[in-house]
Amino acid sequence: MAIEHGIVLDFATVLGTSAIGGYIAHKLRQPVILGYLVTGLIIGPFGLQLLSDAAQTEALAEIGVAFLLFALGMEFSLSELGRVRKIAIEGSLLQLGLTTAIVAAATTLTGWAKDLPEGVFLGVVLALSSTAVVLKTLSDRGETNTPHGQVMLAILIAQDLGLGLMLAVLPALSEPEGLGKALVIAVLKASAFLGAAILAGKWLVPRLMSAVAATESNEIFLLTTIAWCLGVAFVTAELGLSIEMGAFVAGVTIAELDQADQALSKIVPLRDTFASLFFASIGMLIDPHLLIEEIFPILGLVLLVMIGKAAIVTPIVLRFGYSFKTAVFAGFGINQIGEFSFILAAQGLAMGLIDKKLYLLLLGTTAIALMLTPLSLTIAPRIVERAGRWPIIAKYFSGLGEPQLTSMPDELTDQVVVAGYGRIGSTIVKVLRDQGYPVLVIDNSEAVINKLREEKIPYLFGDADSELVLEKAKIDRAKALAIALPDPASTRLVLQHALKIAPDLDAIARARDSAEIDRLTRMGAKEVVQPEFEAALELTSHLLMTLGKPEDFVHQLTSDIRQDRYGNDEQQPVRLVDPLPKPQEMAA
C-alpha cells in the first residue's frame, strides 16, 4: 500500500506543480510546455526532490507521448498532406539529411564528437524539430491553415514518422559495419507495419468504431479508443520501431471516420494530462548546476542550431516553389530541437553513444530552443517585411510567387479581387456574384482551386502577398480588393504590395485584434473588420431585440459600439456592394 500511495502522491505532485508552472508560463506568454519543463526541473532529483520514484513518472510519461501522437494523427488529414506531399517527403528528407550531414561533419572535424558515429547521432538529434510546440504556437496565432503552417506541419509530421526508423538504426551506430543491414531491416518492418495498418484502417477499424458507437456508451467508446491507441503503439514497440510511430498511425486510421471528432474529444483531456507528465519528466533530467556552469556553450549552441536550421530549411522550401515569405516563416518556425530529440538522446546515452555531460548539454540546449520558438515565429514576419524593402532581395524573389494555375478572362477590368477563399472570402464572393459583379479569387490551396474550378469562378493560384501575383490579377484595374486571409502578416503584405501598385485602390481587410485594426488603417485600408467582433455584435443585437428592446435603439447601440471598437467615424461595417457601380453602369 505504501508503494501505491507513493505513486498517487507522485502523480498528484507532478500534475499539481505542472498546472502551476503552465499557468505562470501562459501569463508570461511562453509555451506551457516550458512551464512543465521548469516544473520537472524544480521537483526532480536535481531540484527539491519531491518525488519518491521518478522512474515511475517517466513510465507514465510514455503514455503521454502515445496520446500526443495519437491525437495528432486523428487531427491529421491525408488529403491535406497530399497537397503538400512533395515537400513533406522530399523536403523533410533533404532537411534531415543535410542537417545530419552538416552537424556530423562539423562536430567530427572540430573534435566536439569523439568519432563519426557520435557526430551522426548528434546530427540526427539536432535535425528533429518540435511538432508539439510548433503546433501549439501556430494554433495560438491562428496560422495552422496558412501556407507556412501547412508546410511546417508537413515537414514535422514526416520527421515524426521517421523517428521509428531512427530508433531502429541507432544500435548500429555503435557498430557501423552493421548500419546497412539495420536500415534494411527497419525499412522492412516499417513497411510491413504500415501495410497492415492500411488494411486495418480500411476493413477493421471502421466496423469496430461503428459497432462501439452504436452502443451509445461513452465509457465503452473511450476504452476502445484508448485500447486501440496503446495496442498499436505496443505492436510497433515490439517490432523495434517506436511507440510514437504506432500511436500516430493508430490516430490516422481513425481520422477519416465519422467517429473521429468524438474520439478526439474523448482523448484530448487524457492527452493533455499525460503529456504534461512527459514534459515534466524531461525537466527532471536537467541539471541546473550544469546549465549554469555551461551556460555560454549552451547559448552558443542554441544560436548555431536555430540560425543553422533556419538557413537549411528556408532554401529547401524555396526550392519547392513556395514564396519567400512562406520559406522564411517555415525556416524560423522549425529551427528549434524537438521534444522527441529527448527520446533519442536518452537512447544514445543508454547505448553509450554519448556521455552524461553531452547528454545534459543537449537537454539544456533543447529546452532553451523550445522556449525561443514563439519569439522566432514573431521575428519572421518582420524579417520578411524588411527584406521586401531591399530592392535586390525583392527583385531576386519576385518570381518565386508566380501563379501556377490561372482561370481568368482575357479582358479583366473593374473586378473585385478577393484574397483568400475561406469562410469569409467565399461569402464575399457569393454575394458579389449574386449581384452580378466580376470577381477574381487568389488562393494557394489546391483544394480551394478545385472548388473554384468546379464553380467556374475566376481564380489565380498563388500567394496573394506576392507582387507578381497581384500584377497578374490586374490589381491596377481592379475596382476593389477584399483581403480575407487568416494570417495577419500576409494581410499586411497584401495591402502593402497592392497599394504600391494601385495607390487609389479601395481595399478592405479583416483583422484579428484591435491593434491590427489600427495598423491596417494607417497602412491605407479603407475599411478594416474584425469578424469575431462583428459576429458577437450581431448575436447581441438579436438577443436585445428578443428581450424587447426597440429595433432603432439596438441599431444605434451597435453603431456606437462599432465606432468605439474601430475608432474612426468613417469606419462602418464592411460594404460588399455599395462602393461598386451597378452591373448595367459597368456595361455602359
Salt bridges, closest charged atoms under 4 A:
GLU90 OE2 - LYS86 NZ 3.30
GLU118 OE1 - LYS114 NZ 2.62
ASP140 OD2 - LYS136 NZ 3.00
GLU143 OE2 - ARG141 NH2 3.21
GLU143 OE1 - HIS148 NE2 2.93
ASP272 OD1 - ARG271 NE 3.00
GLU294 OE2 - LYS357 NZ 3.37
GLU385 OE2 - ARG492 NE 3.03
GLU385 OE1 - ARG519 NH2 3.52
ASP434 OD2 - LYS430 NZ 2.99
ASP465 OD2 - LYS325 NZ 3.61
GLU467 OE2 - LYS500 NZ 3.45
ASP487 OD2 - HIS148 ND1 3.98
ASP487 OD2 - LYS325 NZ 3.89
ASP506 OD2 - ARG575 NH2 3.74
GLU516 OE2 - ARG492 NH1 3.05
GLU527 OE2 - ARG575 NH1 2.05
GLU534 OE1 - ARG562 NH2 2.94
GLU551 OE2 - HIS555 NE2 3.77
